[in-house]
Each structure stands twice: as C-alpha cells, then as structure tokens.
Amino acid sequence: MMKKKLLIAGLLLINGASYAQNNWTLKSCIEYGLKNHRSNVVYANDKKAADAKAREALAAYLPSVSISGSIDDNLKVQETVIPAGIFGDHDIRVAFTKKFNTNPVAQLDQTIFDQSLLTGLKANKYNRESADLNVQQNNETIIYNISSAFAQIFVYREQLSLLHTNLDNYHEQMDITSQQVNKGTVLQKELDKVTVDYNNTVSKIHVAESNLTLSYNQLKYEMGFPLTDTITVDSVEAAKAFNNLAIAAPDANTFSAANRLDFRISQVNEKMLAIDEQRLRNGIYPRLTAYARYGAVGYGDNLNESFKSLATYSAIGIKLSIPILDFYKRNAQSSQAKYKHLNAIEQLKIDEGKYAMEYQNARTKVIQEQGNMDNNRRNIELAQSVFTTTNLQYQKGTTDMTDWLNAQNSLKEAQNNYLSSVYNFFLARIDLEKAGGSLKTFYLAL
C-alpha cells in the first residue's frame, strides 16, 4: 500500500483512469483561468485603450471643425480719435462699434504637412503590439500561478495520505503496547511514547488539512473560480502531469531571449523611444495647415438689434508655421529622448544576458531538484523497509520500543524530505518554463 502511494507521488509512469467530469486536471484548471480570471478584463481594456490612442493620433491629421461665438456688451464704448486737419480744425472722437457686438464663427482646419506628427503616427503599430504582448504576458502569469497552486494541493494531499498511514501505524502500535502494559511485560512509559507521537501526528493532520483548504482557495482565486464553490483535483491526472514535467524538460539549445515576453515588450518600448526621439528632432520642420472660415458680425444698441444686423463673411487660407526661437527647448527634449533610447538599447543587451543566465540557472536547479527527488524517493523506500523489519522484530520481541520509534521517525523524516523535494522540483520545472518563455507551450502539451 505504501509503495503504491510512493509510485504516484514519485512521478513514475502511471496508466491512470480516465478523466472524471467532477475532477479538475491541471490543464482544465488553466483553461478555466485563461477564460475567467478578472485580470483578463483589465488587459482587454488596455488593448482597447491602445486602439483608442491610435485613433487619437490619426485624428490630428484629419479635418477638424470648430464653432465659436462671442457677445460683447461694451459698457463703455471705446472711441478713436481722428486728428485735426483731416475733417476739420479739431480732433474728432468717434466710436467704430456699438454697445452690443455679436460674432459667431465656424472654422475648418486641415493639416497639410507636419513631419513631427507623421513620425508620431508610426508609434500606433507598436502601441497595439505592446498591448497584445501584455495580454500574452498576463496569460503566462495565470498559467504559472495556477500551476504553482495546483502543485501545493498535490503535495498536501500526498502528505495527508502519508500522515494517515503513519497514524494507522501508531494506532496499531498503541493497541499492541496497551496489551503488553496490561500483561505487565512493558512499562506504561512505552505506551506514553507512542501516544505522544500519535497525538503529534493528529495535530500535523489538522495542519495539513488546513493547508490543503488554503491551497484550494488559492487555486480557485488564481483561476477566477468562485471561492464558495467546491473544486476537486484529480490526483491520478496530477501525477500524470508531473510525470510529463519530469520527461519533457526544455533543451538548453532551444533558448532564445526573444521567446521571453518581457524581452519582446522591452524591444517594442525601445522602438517607441526611437520614434519619440525622431519625432522631437522633426519638430524643426515647418508646419503647413489650410483653413476655411465662415462667420458673421453684428452690432446694435441693444442685444436683439445686434442679432438682426448680422453681416456674414468668409475666408480660406493657408498658414505656414516655422519654429525659429524654440531651438534650445527642442534640442534639450531631443537629447533627453536620445539618451532614453540609448539606455533602452543597452538595457536590452543587459536583459539578454540576464535571461540567458536565468535559464541556465533554472536548468541547473531542475537537474539538482530532480536528483534530490529521486534520491529521496529511494530513501523513503529504504526507510519503509527498515520500519517494516523493525516492526516485525518488535512484534516478535527481538527489539524494543526505542528502535521502533527511531525507525518510524526516520520514515517520517524521509517522507517530509521527499514531499519537499517533489514540490521544489515542480516549482523548478515551472520556473524553467517561465525562464525559457515556454509556459504556453507547456500548457498546450499537458
């Protein structure tokens, strides 16, 4: 019975039962999370915001129409002086307006040439690409977090299974020792020793059950699954998934920093900084715009009269704007953008080396943890063999309670080490997939 449990926990090949509808495999948990996690809404909105930003940038090169109007109540009408000698010998004061002045205007503006604006439009493509990459990166985060939570559940369930087996051993030993105490062949303290370990195991079971509940809640949270609903993980399918991890480690020769989404996002940001630098440099070019204006002007001694006397006018024209005295400001802004772009290029080179190191370290850790797991699996089998022999010897009276407890404690230590190594190996494998940028491939291969 013990070896059966170890074979499942030990990531050996298993010809398991088919998937049950009420049970969740690692793949089905990830599928649910990719569809239902609330962060999907956030990144979908970011993608829509990127599309809206692209439309905003394009709108600057499309026609724009504005309508304005003003009504002036000249509390004291301004007068202009006509110097003496033109219409007489004395200065003449005259007003060229009336108390009320209305002026509605509609104007259409169209940019004909703006090199800086044209350069900025190139960023639209990269804004959308960055939003798409952020969505993919969020999916990878969901895959990673669900896989980690799934591993915790598997380990805690295996721990509970082993603890219950140990509890059965203690209970059986308590019955035997109790009979021996009643017969007077052993002292009460021997029964007390077993009872203490029995009670400690009961406490550990309570802790493991609590940890298992917390792990289920963590899994449901990472999936976007209702916390109040029940979810059951299929242990056989879990063992299969872990076995696939053990035999499908990525090859060192397949690594490329471009597989990492964070690296690709940095590449996109570098391109956007290059565009921003170019946009600021292009601010030196003249800007040419065309306009068409239609309006009306009305004057009157009262407000109603100013509306009745409206005189319309219209105009079309071209406006050329040549920046001259903003050189220092533009040059300073361009220099800032230049150095930000250069830093982004250097950071890409730094990141490329960093990601290669992370991948190599992750591969090394996987190999180390797999060795630890295999060694601890063999060690637990040896500890089980020693305990079985010692238990038989104790029943025959050829050894004492101290040897029996030592053998049981050695078995418990081997079990704890093994469970720890199983969990560490699983996390190491997931970290390797993350370091290699292959979390999606890992999920699809489950």
C-alpha positions in Angstrom: 0.0 0.0 0.0 2.8 2.4 0.9 4.7 1.6 -2.3 1.6 2.3 -4.3 1.3 5.8 -2.9 5.0 6.4 -3.4 4.7 5.4 -7.0 2.0 8.0 -7.6 3.9 10.7 -5.6 7.2 9.7 -7.2 6.2 10.8 -10.7 6.5 7.3 -12.1 4.6 6.3 -15.3 1.0 5.6 -14.4 -1.7 4.1 -16.5 -4.4 6.1 -14.8 -8.1 6.1 -15.0 -9.9 8.4 -17.5 -10.8 12.0 -16.6 -13.9 12.3 -14.4 -16.2 15.1 -15.1 -16.3 16.3 -11.5 -12.5 16.3 -11.2 -10.1 19.0 -12.4 -6.8 18.4 -14.1 -4.0 20.9 -14.3 -4.9 21.6 -18.0 -8.6 22.1 -17.3 -7.8 24.5 -14.4 -5.5 26.6 -16.7 -8.2 26.6 -19.4 -10.7 27.9 -17.0 -8.3 30.5 -15.6 -7.4 31.9 -19.1 -11.1 32.4 -19.8 -12.4 33.6 -16.4 -9.7 35.4 -14.4 -10.6 39.0 -13.7 -7.2 40.3 -14.9 -8.3 39.4 -18.5 -10.8 42.3 -18.4 -8.1 44.7 -17.3 -5.7 43.8 -20.1 -8.6 43.7 -22.7 -9.4 47.2 -21.6 -5.8 48.2 -22.0 -5.9 46.8 -25.6 -9.0 48.9 -26.3 -7.3 51.9 -24.8 -4.3 51.4 -27.2 -6.7 51.3 -30.2 -8.3 54.5 -29.0 -4.9 56.1 -28.6 -4.1 55.2 -32.2 -7.3 56.8 -33.4 -6.5 59.9 -31.4 -3.1 60.2 -33.1 -4.6 59.7 -36.5 -7.3 62.3 -35.8 -4.7 65.0 -35.6 -4.2 64.6 -39.4 -7.9 64.6 -40.2 -10.0 67.7 -40.7 -11.3 69.4 -37.6 -14.2 71.8 -37.4 -14.7 74.3 -34.5 -17.6 76.7 -33.9 -17.2 79.6 -31.6 -19.1 82.8 -30.8 -18.9 85.8 -28.7 -21.3 88.5 -27.4 -19.7 91.7 -26.1 -21.6 94.2 -24.0 -19.5 97.3 -24.3 -20.4 99.0 -21.0 -18.4 102.0 -22.2 -17.9 102.1 -26.0 -14.3 102.7 -27.0 -13.7 105.8 -29.0 -11.0 106.5 -31.6 -9.5 110.0 -32.2 -9.3 111.4 -35.8 -6.6 114.0 -35.7 -7.3 117.7 -36.5 -6.7 118.7 -40.1 -8.4 115.7 -41.7 -12.0 116.6 -41.3 -11.6 119.9 -39.6 -9.6 122.0 -37.3 -10.2 120.0 -34.2 -9.7 116.4 -33.1 -12.8 114.3 -33.7 -13.7 111.5 -31.3 -15.7 108.7 -33.0 -16.8 105.1 -32.0 -16.5 102.4 -34.6 -18.7 100.0 -32.7 -21.9 99.9 -30.7 -22.9 98.8 -27.3 -23.5 95.2 -28.3 -21.3 93.2 -30.6 -22.0 89.5 -31.7 -19.6 87.4 -33.7 -20.4 83.7 -34.5 -17.6 81.8 -36.4 -17.2 78.3 -37.9 -13.7 77.2 -39.0 -12.4 74.1 -40.6 -8.7 73.3 -40.2 -6.7 70.7 -42.2 -3.1 69.8 -41.6 -1.3 69.5 -44.9 2.2 68.8 -43.7 3.6 68.1 -40.2 6.6 65.9 -40.2 6.7 65.5 -36.4 3.1 64.4 -36.5 3.7 61.9 -39.3 6.6 60.4 -37.4 4.4 60.1 -34.3 1.8 58.1 -36.2 4.4 55.3 -36.6 4.0 54.6 -32.8 0.4 53.4 -33.3 1.6 50.0 -34.5 3.8 49.5 -31.5 1.2 50.7 -29.0 -1.1 47.9 -30.3 1.7 45.4 -30.3 2.7 46.3 -26.7 -1.0 45.8 -25.6 -1.1 42.4 -27.3 2.1 41.3 -25.6 0.8 42.5 -22.2 -2.3 40.2 -22.8 0.0 37.3 -23.6 2.2 38.0 -20.5 -0.9 38.1 -18.3 -1.9 34.7 -19.7 1.6 33.3 -18.8 1.2 34.7 -15.3 -2.1 32.9 -14.9 -0.6 29.6 -16.2 2.3 30.0 -13.7 0.2 30.9 -10.7 -2.4 28.1 -11.3 0.4 25.5 -11.8 2.1 26.6 -8.5 -1.2 26.4 -6.6 -2.0 23.0 -8.2 1.3 21.7 -7.0 0.6 22.8 -3.5 -2.7 20.9 -3.5 -1.0 17.7 -4.8 1.8 17.8 -2.2 -0.6 18.5 0.7 -2.9 15.6 -0.4 0.1 13.3 -0.6 1.2 14.5 2.8 -2.2 13.7 4.3 -2.1 10.3 2.8 1.3 9.5 4.3 0.3 11.1 7.7 -2.8 8.9 7.8 -0.7 5.8 7.1 1.7 6.8 9.9 -1.3 7.4 12.2 -2.5 3.8 11.5 0.9 2.5 12.4 0.9 4.4 15.7 -2.7 3.3 16.4 -1.7 -0.3 15.8 1.3 0.0 17.9 -0.7 1.6 20.7 -3.1 -1.4 20.7 -0.2 -3.8 20.9 1.7 -1.8 23.6 -1.5 -1.4 25.6 -2.0 -5.1 25.7 1.6 -5.5 26.8 1.2 -3.0 29.6 -1.9 -4.8 30.8 0.1 -8.0 30.9 2.9 -6.3 32.7 5.6 -7.0 30.1 6.3 -3.4 29.3 6.1 -0.2 31.3 3.4 2.5 30.9 6.0 5.0 29.6 6.4 2.9 26.5 2.7 3.4 25.7 3.0 7.1 26.5 5.9 7.5 24.0 3.7 6.1 21.2 0.7 8.1 22.4 2.7 11.3 22.2 3.7 10.6 18.6 0.2 9.6 17.8 -1.2 12.9 19.1 1.6 14.8 17.3 0.5 13.1 14.0 -3.1 14.0 14.6 -2.0 17.7 15.0 0.0 17.5 11.8 -3.0 16.1 10.0 -5.1 19.1 11.2 -2.4 21.5 10.0 -2.1 19.7 6.6 -5.9 19.7 6.2 -5.9 23.5 6.9 -3.1 24.0 4.4 -5.0 21.9 1.8 -8.1 24.1 2.2 -5.9 27.3 1.9 -4.3 25.8 -1.2 -7.7 25.0 -2.8 -8.7 28.6 -2.1 -5.5 29.9 -3.7 -6.1 27.7 -6.8 -9.7 29.0 -7.1 -8.5 32.6 -6.8 -5.8 32.1 -9.4 -8.5 30.5 -11.7 -11.1 33.2 -11.1 -13.3 30.4 -9.8 -16.0 31.2 -7.2 -14.5 30.7 -3.7 -17.8 29.4 -2.3 -18.0 26.6 -4.9 -16.3 23.3 -4.5 -13.5 22.1 -6.7 -11.8 18.7 -6.7 -8.4 18.0 -8.1 -7.8 14.6 -9.8 -4.7 13.1 -8.1 -4.1 10.5 -10.8 -4.2 13.2 -13.5 -2.0 15.3 -11.3 0.6 12.6 -11.1 0.5 12.2 -14.9 1.0 16.0 -15.3 4.0 15.9 -13.0 5.4 12.9 -14.8 5.2 14.8 -18.1 7.2 17.6 -16.4 9.9 15.1 -15.5 10.4 13.8 -19.0 9.8 16.9 -21.1 12.5 19.4 -19.9 13.4 22.0 -22.4 16.6 21.7 -24.3 19.4 24.2 -23.5 20.0 24.8 -27.2 16.4 26.0 -27.7 16.7 29.1 -25.5 16.3 32.5 -27.1 15.7 35.7 -25.2 13.2 36.6 -27.9 10.9 33.8 -26.5 10.6 35.9 -23.3 7.6 38.2 -23.5 9.2 40.7 -21.1 12.1 40.9 -23.5 9.8 41.4 -26.5 7.9 44.1 -24.6 11.2 45.8 -24.0 12.0 45.6 -27.7 8.7 47.3 -28.5 9.4 50.0 -25.9 12.8 50.6 -27.5 11.3 51.1 -30.9 8.7 53.6 -29.4 11.5 55.5 -27.8 13.3 55.7 -31.2 10.2 57.1 -32.8 9.8 59.6 -30.0 13.4 60.8 -30.5 12.8 61.2 -34.2 9.5 63.0 -33.6 11.2 65.6 -31.5 14.0 66.1 -34.0 11.5 66.5 -36.7 10.0 69.4 -34.8 12.4 71.7 -36.7 10.4 71.3 -40.0 7.8 73.9 -40.9 4.1 73.0 -40.4 1.6 73.8 -43.1 -2.1 73.9 -42.5 -5.2 75.0 -44.5 -8.3 76.6 -43.1 -11.7 77.7 -44.2 -13.7 80.2 -42.1 -17.3 81.4 -42.2 -18.7 83.9 -39.7 -20.9 86.9 -39.1 -20.6 90.2 -37.2 -23.5 92.1 -35.8 -23.7 95.5 -34.0 -26.6 97.1 -32.2 -27.5 99.5 -29.4 -29.4 96.5 -27.8 -28.8 92.8 -27.9 -31.7 92.0 -30.2 -30.6 94.5 -32.7 -27.0 93.0 -32.8 -28.5 89.7 -33.9 -30.8 91.3 -36.6 -27.9 93.2 -38.2 -25.5 90.2 -38.7 -23.2 90.6 -41.7 -21.6 87.4 -42.9 -18.1 86.9 -44.1 -15.9 84.0 -45.2 -12.3 83.2 -46.0 -10.0 80.4 -47.0 -6.2 80.4 -46.5 -3.0 78.5 -45.8 -0.9 79.0 -42.7 2.8 78.2 -42.6 4.4 77.9 -39.1 8.2 77.9 -38.9 9.7 77.3 -35.5 12.8 79.5 -35.0 13.4 80.5 -31.4 12.4 77.2 -29.7 15.7 75.6 -30.8 17.1 75.2 -27.3 14.0 73.7 -25.8 13.6 71.3 -28.7 17.2 70.4 -28.7 17.1 69.6 -24.9 13.9 67.5 -25.4 15.5 65.7 -28.3 18.7 65.0 -26.3 16.6 63.5 -23.4 14.8 61.3 -25.8 18.1 60.2 -27.4 19.7 59.1 -24.2 16.5 57.3 -23.1 16.6 55.4 -26.4 20.3 54.6 -26.0 19.7 53.3 -22.5 16.8 51.2 -23.8 19.2 49.6 -26.3 21.8 48.9 -23.6 19.2 47.5 -21.3 18.1 45.1 -24.0 21.7 43.8 -24.2 21.8 43.5 -20.4 18.5 41.7 -20.3 19.5 39.3 -23.0 22.5 38.2 -20.8 20.3 38.2 -17.7 17.6 36.0 -19.3 20.2 33.5 -20.6 21.7 33.3 -17.1 18.2 32.8 -15.5 17.5 30.0 -18.0 20.8 28.2 -17.4 20.3 28.6 -13.6 16.8 27.2 -13.9 18.0 24.2 -15.9 20.7 23.6 -13.2 18.1 23.8 -10.5 15.8 21.4 -12.3 18.6 18.8 -12.6 19.5 19.3 -9.0 15.9 19.0 -7.7 15.2 16.0 -9.8 18.3 14.3 -8.4 17.1 15.2 -4.9 13.6 13.9 -5.6 14.9 10.6 -7.0 17.3 10.2 -4.0 14.6 11.0 -1.5 12.2 8.6 -3.2 14.8 5.8 -2.9 15.5 6.9 0.7 11.8 6.7 1.7 11.6 3.2 0.3 14.7 2.2 2.4 13.2 3.8 5.4 9.9 1.9 4.8 11.8 -1.3 4.5 13.7 -0.6 7.8 10.5 0.2 9.5 8.7 -2.9 8.3 11.6 -5.1 9.5 11.8 -3.3 12.9 8.0 -3.5 13.4 8.1 -7.3 12.8 11.1 -7.6 15.2 9.2 -5.6 17.8 6.1 -7.9 17.5 8.4 -10.9 17.9 10.0 -9.3 21.0 13.5 -9.1 19.5 13.8 -5.3 19.7 12.5 -2.5 21.9 10.2 0.5 21.6 13.1 2.9 21.2 14.2 1.1 18.0 10.6 1.1 16.7 10.2 4.8 17.4 13.6 5.6 15.8 12.6 3.6 12.7 9.2 5.4 12.5 10.8 8.8 13.0 13.3 8.0 10.2 10.5 7.1 7.9 8.7 10.4 8.8 11.8 12.4 8.1 12.3 10.6 4.7 8.6 11.3 3.9 9.0 15.0 4.7 12.2 15.3 2.7 10.6 13.6 -0.2 7.4 15.7 -0.3 9.6 18.8 0.0 11.7 17.7 -3.0 8.6 16.9 -5.1 7.3 20.4 -4.5 10.7 22.0 -5.1 11.1 20.0 -8.3 7.7 21.0 -9.6 8.4 24.7 -8.9 11.8 24.4 -10.5 10.3 23.0 -13.7 7.7 25.7 -13.9 10.4 28.3 -13.3 12.4 26.7 -16.2 9.4 27.1 -18.5 9.0 30.7 -17.4 12.7 31.4 -17.9 12.5 29.9 -21.3 9.4 31.7 -22.3 7.6 28.4 -23.0 4.8 28.5 -20.4 2.1 28.5 -23.1 3.8 25.5 -24.9 4.0 23.7 -21.6 0.2 24.3 -21.0 -0.7 23.1 -24.5 1.4 20.0 -24.1 -0.4 18.9 -20.9 
